[in-house]
Amino acid sequence: MQSLKGRKPIPGTIIFDGHQAVKGYQLNKMCFSFNEAANREAFLQDEEAYCKRYGLTDDQRAAVRERDVLKLLNLGGNIYYLAKLTGIFGLNMQDIGAQQAGVTLEEFRAKLLAAGEK
């Protein structure tokens, strides 16, 4: 594996490395639990209790409440696991893309359409 040392970072990119994996372990473990329908239902019944059950930090719980996917990524969330959580929220990849771009969903969709016309 090549080192990223000395390489120019891609703006807005969070490298999911060992540090991020450790930081987000509880969050990602919780998200993995959503493979089971009963766990998704338990989360919807009491989000806060479910997050506490998995030992999420205060910041992680706040980001879950705020539906802030970017903050969850910064707090160690892995996008593949977070996709399970965002699905519960009713968010799709365009919603996440809009968050990343800092625009509304409608603005993001317009950008996608404009890019497709080129």
Phi and psi restraints in degrees (range 20) as a CNS / XPLOR table:
assign (resid 1 and name C) (resid 2 and name N)
       (resid 2 and name CA) (resid 2 and name C) 1.0 -82.3 20.0 2
assign (resid 2 and name N) (resid 2 and name CA)
       (resid 2 and name C) (resid 3 and name N) 1.0 148.6 20.0 2
assign (resid 2 and name C) (resid 3 and name N)
       (resid 3 and name CA) (resid 3 and name C) 1.0 -81.6 20.0 2
assign (resid 3 and name N) (resid 3 and name CA)
       (resid 3 and name C) (resid 4 and name N) 1.0 149.0 20.0 2
assign (resid 3 and name C) (resid 4 and name N)
       (resid 4 and name CA) (resid 4 and name C) 1.0 -91.4 20.0 2
assign (resid 4 and name N) (resid 4 and name CA)
       (resid 4 and name C) (resid 5 and name N) 1.0 -2.7 20.0 2
assign (resid 4 and name C) (resid 5 and name N)
       (resid 5 and name CA) (resid 5 and name C) 1.0 -59.2 20.0 2
assign (resid 5 and name N) (resid 5 and name CA)
       (resid 5 and name C) (resid 6 and name N) 1.0 130.6 20.0 2
assign (resid 5 and name C) (resid 6 and name N)
       (resid 6 and name CA) (resid 6 and name C) 1.0 83.7 20.0 2
assign (resid 6 and name N) (resid 6 and name CA)
       (resid 6 and name C) (resid 7 and name N) 1.0 -5.2 20.0 2
assign (resid 6 and name C) (resid 7 and name N)
       (resid 7 and name CA) (resid 7 and name C) 1.0 -89.7 20.0 2
assign (resid 7 and name N) (resid 7 and name CA)
       (resid 7 and name C) (resid 8 and name N) 1.0 147.9 20.0 2
assign (resid 7 and name C) (resid 8 and name N)
       (resid 8 and name CA) (resid 8 and name C) 1.0 -74.1 20.0 2
assign (resid 8 and name N) (resid 8 and name CA)
       (resid 8 and name C) (resid 9 and name N) 1.0 126.8 20.0 2
assign (resid 8 and name C) (resid 9 and name N)
       (resid 9 and name CA) (resid 9 and name C) 1.0 -70.2 20.0 2
assign (resid 9 and name N) (resid 9 and name CA)
       (resid 9 and name C) (resid 10 and name N) 1.0 151.9 20.0 2
assign (resid 9 and name C) (resid 10 and name N)
       (resid 10 and name CA) (resid 10 and name C) 1.0 -83.5 20.0 2
assign (resid 10 and name N) (resid 10 and name CA)
       (resid 10 and name C) (resid 11 and name N) 1.0 121.6 20.0 2
assign (resid 10 and name C) (resid 11 and name N)
       (resid 11 and name CA) (resid 11 and name C) 1.0 -53.6 20.0 2
assign (resid 11 and name N) (resid 11 and name CA)
       (resid 11 and name C) (resid 12 and name N) 1.0 133.1 20.0 2
assign (resid 11 and name C) (resid 12 and name N)
       (resid 12 and name CA) (resid 12 and name C) 1.0 81.2 20.0 2
assign (resid 12 and name N) (resid 12 and name CA)
       (resid 12 and name C) (resid 13 and name N) 1.0 0.0 20.0 2
assign (resid 12 and name C) (resid 13 and name N)
       (resid 13 and name CA) (resid 13 and name C) 1.0 -92.2 20.0 2
assign (resid 13 and name N) (resid 13 and name CA)
       (resid 13 and name C) (resid 14 and name N) 1.0 132.0 20.0 2
assign (resid 13 and name C) (resid 14 and name N)
       (resid 14 and name CA) (resid 14 and name C) 1.0 -105.9 20.0 2
assign (resid 14 and name N) (resid 14 and name CA)
       (resid 14 and name C) (resid 15 and name N) 1.0 118.3 20.0 2
assign (resid 14 and name C) (resid 15 and name N)
       (resid 15 and name CA) (resid 15 and name C) 1.0 -78.7 20.0 2
assign (resid 15 and name N) (resid 15 and name CA)
       (resid 15 and name C) (resid 16 and name N) 1.0 120.8 20.0 2
assign (resid 15 and name C) (resid 16 and name N)
       (resid 16 and name CA) (resid 16 and name C) 1.0 -86.1 20.0 2
assign (resid 16 and name N) (resid 16 and name CA)
       (resid 16 and name C) (resid 17 and name N) 1.0 91.1 20.0 2
assign (resid 16 and name C) (resid 17 and name N)
       (resid 17 and name CA) (resid 17 and name C) 1.0 -109.7 20.0 2
assign (resid 17 and name N) (resid 17 and name CA)
       (resid 17 and name C) (resid 18 and name N) 1.0 -169.3 20.0 2
assign (resid 17 and name C) (resid 18 and name N)
       (resid 18 and name CA) (resid 18 and name C) 1.0 -59.2 20.0 2
assign (resid 18 and name N) (resid 18 and name CA)
       (resid 18 and name C) (resid 19 and name N) 1.0 -39.9 20.0 2
assign (resid 18 and name C) (resid 19 and name N)
       (resid 19 and name CA) (resid 19 and name C) 1.0 -62.0 20.0 2
assign (resid 19 and name N) (resid 19 and name CA)
       (resid 19 and name C) (resid 20 and name N) 1.0 -46.9 20.0 2
assign (resid 19 and name C) (resid 20 and name N)
       (resid 20 and name CA) (resid 20 and name C) 1.0 -64.1 20.0 2
assign (resid 20 and name N) (resid 20 and name CA)
       (resid 20 and name C) (resid 21 and name N) 1.0 -38.7 20.0 2
assign (resid 20 and name C) (resid 21 and name N)
       (resid 21 and name CA) (resid 21 and name C) 1.0 -62.5 20.0 2
assign (resid 21 and name N) (resid 21 and name CA)
       (resid 21 and name C) (resid 22 and name N) 1.0 -42.0 20.0 2
assign (resid 21 and name C) (resid 22 and name N)
       (resid 22 and name CA) (resid 22 and name C) 1.0 -67.7 20.0 2
assign (resid 22 and name N) (resid 22 and name CA)
       (resid 22 and name C) (resid 23 and name N) 1.0 -44.4 20.0 2
assign (resid 22 and name C) (resid 23 and name N)
       (resid 23 and name CA) (resid 23 and name C) 1.0 -60.3 20.0 2
assign (resid 23 and name N) (resid 23 and name CA)
       (resid 23 and name C) (resid 24 and name N) 1.0 -36.8 20.0 2
assign (resid 23 and name C) (resid 24 and name N)
       (resid 24 and name CA) (resid 24 and name C) 1.0 -103.7 20.0 2
assign (resid 24 and name N) (resid 24 and name CA)
       (resid 24 and name C) (resid 25 and name N) 1.0 12.7 20.0 2
assign (resid 24 and name C) (resid 25 and name N)
       (resid 25 and name CA) (resid 25 and name C) 1.0 -54.0 20.0 2
assign (resid 25 and name N) (resid 25 and name CA)
       (resid 25 and name C) (resid 26 and name N) 1.0 -51.7 20.0 2
assign (resid 25 and name C) (resid 26 and name N)
       (resid 26 and name CA) (resid 26 and name C) 1.0 -63.2 20.0 2
assign (resid 26 and name N) (resid 26 and name CA)
       (resid 26 and name C) (resid 27 and name N) 1.0 -42.0 20.0 2
assign (resid 26 and name C) (resid 27 and name N)
       (resid 27 and name CA) (resid 27 and name C) 1.0 -60.9 20.0 2
assign (resid 27 and name N) (resid 27 and name CA)
       (resid 27 and name C) (resid 28 and name N) 1.0 -47.4 20.0 2
assign (resid 27 and name C) (resid 28 and name N)
       (resid 28 and name CA) (resid 28 and name C) 1.0 -68.5 20.0 2
assign (resid 28 and name N) (resid 28 and name CA)
       (resid 28 and name C) (resid 29 and name N) 1.0 -34.6 20.0 2
assign (resid 28 and name C) (resid 29 and name N)
       (resid 29 and name CA) (resid 29 and name C) 1.0 -64.3 20.0 2
assign (resid 29 and name N) (resid 29 and name CA)
       (resid 29 and name C) (resid 30 and name N) 1.0 -41.7 20.0 2
assign (resid 29 and name C) (resid 30 and name N)
       (resid 30 and name CA) (resid 30 and name C) 1.0 -61.6 20.0 2
assign (resid 30 and name N) (resid 30 and name CA)
       (resid 30 and name C) (resid 31 and name N) 1.0 -47.1 20.0 2
assign (resid 30 and name C) (resid 31 and name N)
       (resid 31 and name CA) (resid 31 and name C) 1.0 -61.3 20.0 2
assign (resid 31 and name N) (resid 31 and name CA)
       (resid 31 and name C) (resid 32 and name N) 1.0 -37.8 20.0 2
assign (resid 31 and name C) (resid 32 and name N)
       (resid 32 and name CA) (resid 32 and name C) 1.0 -61.6 20.0 2
assign (resid 32 and name N) (resid 32 and name CA)
       (resid 32 and name C) (resid 33 and name N) 1.0 -33.2 20.0 2
assign (resid 32 and name C) (resid 33 and name N)
       (resid 33 and name CA) (resid 33 and name C) 1.0 -62.6 20.0 2
assign (resid 33 and name N) (resid 33 and name CA)
       (resid 33 and name C) (resid 34 and name N) 1.0 -20.3 20.0 2
assign (resid 33 and name C) (resid 34 and name N)
       (resid 34 and name CA) (resid 34 and name C) 1.0 -74.1 20.0 2
assign (resid 34 and name N) (resid 34 and name CA)
       (resid 34 and name C) (resid 35 and name N) 1.0 2.0 20.0 2
assign (resid 34 and name C) (resid 35 and name N)
       (resid 35 and name CA) (resid 35 and name C) 1.0 -63.9 20.0 2
assign (resid 35 and name N) (resid 35 and name CA)
       (resid 35 and name C) (resid 36 and name N) 1.0 -22.7 20.0 2
assign (resid 35 and name C) (resid 36 and name N)
       (resid 36 and name CA) (resid 36 and name C) 1.0 -102.7 20.0 2
assign (resid 36 and name N) (resid 36 and name CA)
       (resid 36 and name C) (resid 37 and name N) 1.0 129.6 20.0 2
assign (resid 36 and name C) (resid 37 and name N)
       (resid 37 and name CA) (resid 37 and name C) 1.0 -57.6 20.0 2
assign (resid 37 and name N) (resid 37 and name CA)
       (resid 37 and name C) (resid 38 and name N) 1.0 -37.8 20.0 2
assign (resid 37 and name C) (resid 38 and name N)
       (resid 38 and name CA) (resid 38 and name C) 1.0 -61.6 20.0 2
assign (resid 38 and name N) (resid 38 and name CA)
       (resid 38 and name C) (resid 39 and name N) 1.0 -35.6 20.0 2
assign (resid 38 and name C) (resid 39 and name N)
       (resid 39 and name CA) (resid 39 and name C) 1.0 -72.0 20.0 2
assign (resid 39 and name N) (resid 39 and name CA)
       (resid 39 and name C) (resid 40 and name N) 1.0 -37.2 20.0 2
assign (resid 39 and name C) (resid 40 and name N)
       (resid 40 and name CA) (resid 40 and name C) 1.0 -61.6 20.0 2
assign (resid 40 and name N) (resid 40 and name CA)
       (resid 40 and name C) (resid 41 and name N) 1.0 -42.5 20.0 2
assign (resid 40 and name C) (resid 41 and name N)
       (resid 41 and name CA) (resid 41 and name C) 1.0 -64.7 20.0 2
assign (resid 41 and name N) (resid 41 and name CA)
       (resid 41 and name C) (resid 42 and name N) 1.0 -43.3 20.0 2
assign (resid 41 and name C) (resid 42 and name N)
       (resid 42 and name CA) (resid 42 and name C) 1.0 -61.2 20.0 2
assign (resid 42 and name N) (resid 42 and name CA)
       (resid 42 and name C) (resid 43 and name N) 1.0 -40.1 20.0 2
assign (resid 42 and name C) (resid 43 and name N)
       (resid 43 and name CA) (resid 43 and name C) 1.0 -61.9 20.0 2
assign (resid 43 and name N) (resid 43 and name CA)
       (resid 43 and name C) (resid 44 and name N) 1.0 -45.6 20.0 2
assign (resid 43 and name C) (resid 44 and name N)
       (resid 44 and name CA) (resid 44 and name C) 1.0 -65.9 20.0 2
assign (resid 44 and name N) (resid 44 and name CA)
       (resid 44 and name C) (resid 45 and name N) 1.0 -29.4 20.0 2
assign (resid 44 and name C) (resid 45 and name N)
       (resid 45 and name CA) (resid 45 and name C) 1.0 -69.8 20.0 2
assign (resid 45 and name N) (resid 45 and name CA)
       (resid 45 and name C) (resid 46 and name N) 1.0 -37.4 20.0 2
assign (resid 45 and name C) (resid 46 and name N)
       (resid 46 and name CA) (resid 46 and name C) 1.0 -157.9 20.0 2
assign (resid 46 and name N) (resid 46 and name CA)
       (resid 46 and name C) (resid 47 and name N) 1.0 86.1 20.0 2
assign (resid 46 and name C) (resid 47 and name N)
       (resid 47 and name CA) (resid 47 and name C) 1.0 -56.7 20.0 2
assign (resid 47 and name N) (resid 47 and name CA)
       (resid 47 and name C) (resid 48 and name N) 1.0 -46.7 20.0 2
assign (resid 47 and name C) (resid 48 and name N)
       (resid 48 and name CA) (resid 48 and name C) 1.0 -61.9 20.0 2
assign (resid 48 and name N) (resid 48 and name CA)
       (resid 48 and name C) (resid 49 and name N) 1.0 -46.4 20.0 2
assign (resid 48 and name C) (resid 49 and name N)
       (resid 49 and name CA) (resid 49 and name C) 1.0 -64.0 20.0 2
assign (resid 49 and name N) (resid 49 and name CA)
       (resid 49 and name C) (resid 50 and name N) 1.0 -38.7 20.0 2
assign (resid 49 and name C) (resid 50 and name N)
       (resid 50 and name CA) (resid 50 and name C) 1.0 -65.2 20.0 2
assign (resid 50 and name N) (resid 50 and name CA)
       (resid 50 and name C) (resid 51 and name N) 1.0 -43.3 20.0 2
assign (resid 50 and name C) (resid 51 and name N)
       (resid 51 and name CA) (resid 51 and name C) 1.0 -63.2 20.0 2
assign (resid 51 and name N) (resid 51 and name CA)
       (resid 51 and name C) (resid 52 and name N) 1.0 -41.8 20.0 2
assign (resid 51 and name C) (resid 52 and name N)
       (resid 52 and name CA) (resid 52 and name C) 1.0 -64.8 20.0 2
assign (resid 52 and name N) (resid 52 and name CA)
       (resid 52 and name C) (resid 53 and name N) 1.0 -37.2 20.0 2
assign (resid 52 and name C) (resid 53 and name N)
       (resid 53 and name CA) (resid 53 and name C) 1.0 -57.2 20.0 2
assign (resid 53 and name N) (resid 53 and name CA)
       (resid 53 and name C) (resid 54 and name N) 1.0 -33.0 20.0 2
assign (resid 53 and name C) (resid 54 and name N)
       (resid 54 and name CA) (resid 54 and name C) 1.0 -94.7 20.0 2
assign (resid 54 and name N) (resid 54 and name CA)
       (resid 54 and name C) (resid 55 and name N) 1.0 0.7 20.0 2
assign (resid 54 and name C) (resid 55 and name N)
       (resid 55 and name CA) (resid 55 and name C) 1.0 77.1 20.0 2
assign (resid 55 and name N) (resid 55 and name CA)
       (resid 55 and name C) (resid 56 and name N) 1.0 28.3 20.0 2
assign (resid 55 and name C) (resid 56 and name N)
       (resid 56 and name CA) (resid 56 and name C) 1.0 -64.0 20.0 2
assign (resid 56 and name N) (resid 56 and name CA)
       (resid 56 and name C) (resid 57 and name N) 1.0 146.6 20.0 2
assign (resid 56 and name C) (resid 57 and name N)
       (resid 57 and name CA) (resid 57 and name C) 1.0 -70.9 20.0 2
assign (resid 57 and name N) (resid 57 and name CA)
       (resid 57 and name C) (resid 58 and name N) 1.0 167.0 20.0 2
assign (resid 57 and name C) (resid 58 and name N)
       (resid 58 and name CA) (resid 58 and name C) 1.0 -57.6 20.0 2
assign (resid 58 and name N) (resid 58 and name CA)
       (resid 58 and name C) (resid 59 and name N) 1.0 -43.3 20.0 2
assign (resid 58 and name C) (resid 59 and name N)
       (resid 59 and name CA) (resid 59 and name C) 1.0 -64.6 20.0 2
assign (resid 59 and name N) (resid 59 and name CA)
       (resid 59 and name C) (resid 60 and name N) 1.0 -40.3 20.0 2
assign (resid 59 and name C) (resid 60 and name N)
       (resid 60 and name CA) (resid 60 and name C) 1.0 -65.6 20.0 2
assign (resid 60 and name N) (resid 60 and name CA)
       (resid 60 and name C) (resid 61 and name N) 1.0 -42.3 20.0 2
assign (resid 60 and name C) (resid 61 and name N)
       (resid 61 and name CA) (resid 61 and name C) 1.0 -64.0 20.0 2
assign (resid 61 and name N) (resid 61 and name CA)
       (resid 61 and name C) (resid 62 and name N) 1.0 -39.2 20.0 2
assign (resid 61 and name C) (resid 62 and name N)
       (resid 62 and name CA) (resid 62 and name C) 1.0 -63.9 20.0 2
assign (resid 62 and name N) (resid 62 and name CA)
       (resid 62 and name C) (resid 63 and name N) 1.0 -42.1 20.0 2
assign (resid 62 and name C) (resid 63 and name N)
       (resid 63 and name CA) (resid 63 and name C) 1.0 -64.9 20.0 2
assign (resid 63 and name N) (resid 63 and name CA)
       (resid 63 and name C) (resid 64 and name N) 1.0 -36.3 20.0 2
assign (resid 63 and name C) (resid 64 and name N)
       (resid 64 and name CA) (resid 64 and name C) 1.0 -63.3 20.0 2
assign (resid 64 and name N) (resid 64 and name CA)
       (resid 64 and name C) (resid 65 and name N) 1.0 -47.8 20.0 2
assign (resid 64 and name C) (resid 65 and name N)
       (resid 65 and name CA) (resid 65 and name C) 1.0 -58.7 20.0 2
assign (resid 65 and name N) (resid 65 and name CA)
       (resid 65 and name C) (resid 66 and name N) 1.0 -39.1 20.0 2
assign (resid 65 and name C) (resid 66 and name N)
       (resid 66 and name CA) (resid 66 and name C) 1.0 -82.4 20.0 2
assign (resid 66 and name N) (resid 66 and name CA)
       (resid 66 and name C) (resid 67 and name N) 1.0 -7.3 20.0 2
assign (resid 66 and name C) (resid 67 and name N)
       (resid 67 and name CA) (resid 67 and name C) 1.0 58.9 20.0 2
assign (resid 67 and name N) (resid 67 and name CA)
       (resid 67 and name C) (resid 68 and name N) 1.0 36.2 20.0 2
assign (resid 67 and name C) (resid 68 and name N)
       (resid 68 and name CA) (resid 68 and name C) 1.0 -96.0 20.0 2
assign (resid 68 and name N) (resid 68 and name CA)
       (resid 68 and name C) (resid 69 and name N) 1.0 90.8 20.0 2
assign (resid 68 and name C) (resid 69 and name N)
       (resid 69 and name CA) (resid 69 and name C) 1.0 -64.2 20.0 2
assign (resid 69 and name N) (resid 69 and name CA)
       (resid 69 and name C) (resid 70 and name N) 1.0 -38.7 20.0 2
assign (resid 69 and name C) (resid 70 and name N)
       (resid 70 and name CA) (resid 70 and name C) 1.0 -62.7 20.0 2
assign (resid 70 and name N) (resid 70 and name CA)
       (resid 70 and name C) (resid 71 and name N) 1.0 -41.0 20.0 2
assign (resid 70 and name C) (resid 71 and name N)
       (resid 71 and name CA) (resid 71 and name C) 1.0 -65.3 20.0 2
assign (resid 71 and name N) (resid 71 and name CA)
       (resid 71 and name C) (resid 72 and name N) 1.0 -39.5 20.0 2
assign (resid 71 and name C) (resid 72 and name N)
       (resid 72 and name CA) (resid 72 and name C) 1.0 -63.0 20.0 2
assign (resid 72 and name N) (resid 72 and name CA)
       (resid 72 and name C) (resid 73 and name N) 1.0 -38.5 20.0 2
assign (resid 72 and name C) (resid 73 and name N)
       (resid 73 and name CA) (resid 73 and name C) 1.0 -62.2 20.0 2
assign (resid 73 and name N) (resid 73 and name CA)
       (resid 73 and name C) (resid 74 and name N) 1.0 -44.5 20.0 2
assign (resid 73 and name C) (resid 74 and name N)
       (resid 74 and name CA) (resid 74 and name C) 1.0 -65.2 20.0 2
assign (resid 74 and name N) (resid 74 and name CA)
       (resid 74 and name C) (resid 75 and name N) 1.0 -25.7 20.0 2
assign (resid 74 and name C) (resid 75 and name N)
       (resid 75 and name CA) (resid 75 and name C) 1.0 -91.8 20.0 2
assign (resid 75 and name N) (resid 75 and name CA)
       (resid 75 and name C) (resid 76 and name N) 1.0 15.1 20.0 2
assign (resid 75 and name C) (resid 76 and name N)
       (resid 76 and name CA) (resid 76 and name C) 1.0 103.7 20.0 2
assign (resid 76 and name N) (resid 76 and name CA)
       (resid 76 and name C) (resid 77 and name N) 1.0 3.1 20.0 2
assign (resid 76 and name C) (resid 77 and name N)
       (resid 77 and name CA) (resid 77 and name C) 1.0 -69.6 20.0 2
assign (resid 77 and name N) (resid 77 and name CA)
       (resid 77 and name C) (resid 78 and name N) 1.0 140.9 20.0 2
assign (resid 77 and name C) (resid 78 and name N)
       (resid 78 and name CA) (resid 78 and name C) 1.0 -97.2 20.0 2
assign (resid 78 and name N) (resid 78 and name CA)
       (resid 78 and name C) (resid 79 and name N) 1.0 129.5 20.0 2
assign (resid 78 and name C) (resid 79 and name N)
       (resid 79 and name CA) (resid 79 and name C) 1.0 -56.3 20.0 2
assign (resid 79 and name N) (resid 79 and name CA)
       (resid 79 and name C) (resid 80 and name N) 1.0 -34.1 20.0 2
assign (resid 79 and name C) (resid 80 and name N)
       (resid 80 and name CA) (resid 80 and name C) 1.0 -68.1 20.0 2
assign (resid 80 and name N) (resid 80 and name CA)
       (resid 80 and name C) (resid 81 and name N) 1.0 -37.4 20.0 2
assign (resid 80 and name C) (resid 81 and name N)
       (resid 81 and name CA) (resid 81 and name C) 1.0 -76.7 20.0 2
assign (resid 81 and name N) (resid 81 and name CA)
       (resid 81 and name C) (resid 82 and name N) 1.0 -40.0 20.0 2
assign (resid 81 and name C) (resid 82 and name N)
       (resid 82 and name CA) (resid 82 and name C) 1.0 -62.0 20.0 2
assign (resid 82 and name N) (resid 82 and name CA)
       (resid 82 and name C) (resid 83 and name N) 1.0 -27.0 20.0 2
assign (resid 82 and name C) (resid 83 and name N)
       (resid 83 and name CA) (resid 83 and name C) 1.0 -59.2 20.0 2
assign (resid 83 and name N) (resid 83 and name CA)
       (resid 83 and name C) (resid 84 and name N) 1.0 -32.3 20.0 2
assign (resid 83 and name C) (resid 84 and name N)
       (resid 84 and name CA) (resid 84 and name C) 1.0 -67.2 20.0 2
assign (resid 84 and name N) (resid 84 and name CA)
       (resid 84 and name C) (resid 85 and name N) 1.0 -40.0 20.0 2
assign (resid 84 and name C) (resid 85 and name N)
       (resid 85 and name CA) (resid 85 and name C) 1.0 -70.8 20.0 2
assign (resid 85 and name N) (resid 85 and name CA)
       (resid 85 and name C) (resid 86 and name N) 1.0 -45.7 20.0 2
assign (resid 85 and name C) (resid 86 and name N)
       (resid 86 and name CA) (resid 86 and name C) 1.0 -65.3 20.0 2
assign (resid 86 and name N) (resid 86 and name CA)
       (resid 86 and name C) (resid 87 and name N) 1.0 -28.8 20.0 2
assign (resid 86 and name C) (resid 87 and name N)
       (resid 87 and name CA) (resid 87 and name C) 1.0 -63.3 20.0 2
assign (resid 87 and name N) (resid 87 and name CA)
       (resid 87 and name C) (resid 88 and name N) 1.0 -37.5 20.0 2
assign (resid 87 and name C) (resid 88 and name N)
       (resid 88 and name CA) (resid 88 and name C) 1.0 -63.3 20.0 2
assign (resid 88 and name N) (resid 88 and name CA)
       (resid 88 and name C) (resid 89 and name N) 1.0 -36.8 20.0 2
assign (resid 88 and name C) (resid 89 and name N)
       (resid 89 and name CA) (resid 89 and name C) 1.0 -74.2 20.0 2
assign (resid 89 and name N) (resid 89 and name CA)
       (resid 89 and name C) (resid 90 and name N) 1.0 -12.0 20.0 2
assign (resid 89 and name C) (resid 90 and name N)
       (resid 90 and name CA) (resid 90 and name C) 1.0 83.5 20.0 2
assign (resid 90 and name N) (resid 90 and name CA)
       (resid 90 and name C) (resid 91 and name N) 1.0 16.8 20.0 2
assign (resid 90 and name C) (resid 91 and name N)
       (resid 91 and name CA) (resid 91 and name C) 1.0 -94.1 20.0 2
assign (resid 91 and name N) (resid 91 and name CA)
       (resid 91 and name C) (resid 92 and name N) 1.0 145.7 20.0 2
assign (resid 91 and name C) (resid 92 and name N)
       (resid 92 and name CA) (resid 92 and name C) 1.0 -119.5 20.0 2
assign (resid 92 and name N) (resid 92 and name CA)
       (resid 92 and name C) (resid 93 and name N) 1.0 -175.4 20.0 2
assign (resid 92 and name C) (resid 93 and name N)
       (resid 93 and name CA) (resid 93 and name C) 1.0 -63.5 20.0 2
assign (resid 93 and name N) (resid 93 and name CA)
       (resid 93 and name C) (resid 94 and name N) 1.0 -29.9 20.0 2
assign (resid 93 and name C) (resid 94 and name N)
       (resid 94 and name CA) (resid 94 and name C) 1.0 -68.6 20.0 2
assign (resid 94 and name N) (resid 94 and name CA)
       (resid 94 and name C) (resid 95 and name N) 1.0 -37.3 20.0 2
assign (resid 94 and name C) (resid 95 and name N)
       (resid 95 and name CA) (resid 95 and name C) 1.0 -61.1 20.0 2
assign (resid 95 and name N) (resid 95 and name CA)
       (resid 95 and name C) (resid 96 and name N) 1.0 -44.3 20.0 2
assign (resid 95 and name C) (resid 96 and name N)
       (resid 96 and name CA) (resid 96 and name C) 1.0 -66.5 20.0 2
assign (resid 96 and name N) (resid 96 and name CA)
       (resid 96 and name C) (resid 97 and name N) 1.0 -41.3 20.0 2
assign (resid 96 and name C) (resid 97 and name N)
       (resid 97 and name CA) (resid 97 and name C) 1.0 -59.5 20.0 2
assign (resid 97 and name N) (resid 97 and name CA)
       (resid 97 and name C) (resid 98 and name N) 1.0 -40.5 20.0 2
assign (resid 97 and name C) (resid 98 and name N)
       (resid 98 and name CA) (resid 98 and name C) 1.0 -63.9 20.0 2
assign (resid 98 and name N) (resid 98 and name CA)
       (resid 98 and name C) (resid 99 and name N) 1.0 -41.2 20.0 2
assign (resid 98 and name C) (resid 99 and name N)
       (resid 99 and name CA) (resid 99 and name C) 1.0 -60.7 20.0 2
assign (resid 99 and name N) (resid 99 and name CA)
       (resid 99 and name C) (resid 100 and name N) 1.0 -44.8 20.0 2
assign (resid 99 and name C) (resid 100 and name N)
       (resid 100 and name CA) (resid 100 and name C) 1.0 -63.8 20.0 2
assign (resid 100 and name N) (resid 100 and name CA)
       (resid 100 and name C) (resid 101 and name N) 1.0 -37.3 20.0 2
assign (resid 100 and name C) (resid 101 and name N)
       (resid 101 and name CA) (resid 101 and name C) 1.0 -82.0 20.0 2
assign (resid 101 and name N) (resid 101 and name CA)
       (resid 101 and name C) (resid 102 and name N) 1.0 -11.7 20.0 2
assign (resid 101 and name C) (resid 102 and name N)
       (resid 102 and name CA) (resid 102 and name C) 1.0 71.8 20.0 2
assign (resid 102 and name N) (resid 102 and name CA)
       (resid 102 and name C) (resid 103 and name N) 1.0 31.7 20.0 2
assign (resid 102 and name C) (resid 103 and name N)
       (resid 103 and name CA) (resid 103 and name C) 1.0 -129.3 20.0 2
assign (resid 103 and name N) (resid 103 and name CA)
       (resid 103 and name C) (resid 104 and name N) 1.0 169.3 20.0 2
assign (resid 103 and name C) (resid 104 and name N)
       (resid 104 and name CA) (resid 104 and name C) 1.0 -72.1 20.0 2
assign (resid 104 and name N) (resid 104 and name CA)
       (resid 104 and name C) (resid 105 and name N) 1.0 163.9 20.0 2
assign (resid 104 and name C) (resid 105 and name N)
       (resid 105 and name CA) (resid 105 and name C) 1.0 -60.1 20.0 2
assign (resid 105 and name N) (resid 105 and name CA)
       (resid 105 and name C) (resid 106 and name N) 1.0 -41.1 20.0 2
assign (resid 105 and name C) (resid 106 and name N)
       (resid 106 and name CA) (resid 106 and name C) 1.0 -63.6 20.0 2
assign (resid 106 and name N) (resid 106 and name CA)
       (resid 106 and name C) (resid 107 and name N) 1.0 -42.0 20.0 2
assign (resid 106 and name C) (resid 107 and name N)
       (resid 107 and name CA) (resid 107 and name C) 1.0 -64.0 20.0 2
assign (resid 107 and name N) (resid 107 and name CA)
       (resid 107 and name C) (resid 108 and name N) 1.0 -40.6 20.0 2
assign (resid 107 and name C) (resid 108 and name N)
       (resid 108 and name CA) (resid 108 and name C) 1.0 -64.3 20.0 2
assign (resid 108 and name N) (resid 108 and name CA)
       (resid 108 and name C) (resid 109 and name N) 1.0 -44.1 20.0 2
assign (resid 108 and name C) (resid 109 and name N)
       (resid 109 and name CA) (resid 109 and name C) 1.0 -62.7 20.0 2
assign (resid 109 and name N) (resid 109 and name CA)
       (resid 109 and name C) (resid 110 and name N) 1.0 -38.7 20.0 2
assign (resid 109 and name C) (resid 110 and name N)
       (resid 110 and name CA) (resid 110 and name C) 1.0 -63.3 20.0 2
assign (resid 110 and name N) (resid 110 and name CA)
       (resid 110 and name C) (resid 111 and name N) 1.0 -39.7 20.0 2
assign (resid 110 and name C) (resid 111 and name N)
       (resid 111 and name CA) (resid 111 and name C) 1.0 -63.5 20.0 2
assign (resid 111 and name N) (resid 111 and name CA)
       (resid 111 and name C) (resid 112 and name N) 1.0 -42.2 20.0 2
assign (resid 111 and name C) (resid 112 and name N)
       (resid 112 and name CA) (resid 112 and name C) 1.0 -62.1 20.0 2
assign (resid 112 and name N) (resid 112 and name CA)
       (resid 112 and name C) (resid 113 and name N) 1.0 -44.7 20.0 2
assign (resid 112 and name C) (resid 113 and name N)
       (resid 113 and name CA) (resid 113 and name C) 1.0 -63.7 20.0 2
assign (resid 113 and name N) (resid 113 and name CA)
       (resid 113 and name C) (resid 114 and name N) 1.0 -42.7 20.0 2
assign (resid 113 and name C) (resid 114 and name N)
       (resid 114 and name CA) (resid 114 and name C) 1.0 -63.9 20.0 2
assign (resid 114 and name N) (resid 114 and name CA)
       (resid 114 and name C) (resid 115 and name N) 1.0 -40.1 20.0 2
assign (resid 114 and name C) (resid 115 and name N)
       (resid 115 and name CA) (resid 115 and name C) 1.0 -66.1 20.0 2
assign (resid 115 and name N) (resid 115 and name CA)
       (resid 115 and name C) (resid 116 and name N) 1.0 -33.4 20.0 2
assign (resid 115 and name C) (resid 116 and name N)
       (resid 116 and name CA) (resid 116 and name C) 1.0 -73.2 20.0 2
assign (resid 116 and name N) (resid 116 and name CA)
       (resid 116 and name C) (resid 117 and name N) 1.0 -19.1 20.0 2
assign (resid 116 and name C) (resid 117 and name N)
       (resid 117 and name CA) (resid 117 and name C) 1.0 -85.0 20.0 2
assign (resid 117 and name N) (resid 117 and name CA)
       (resid 117 and name C) (resid 118 and name N) 1.0 -10.8 20.0 2
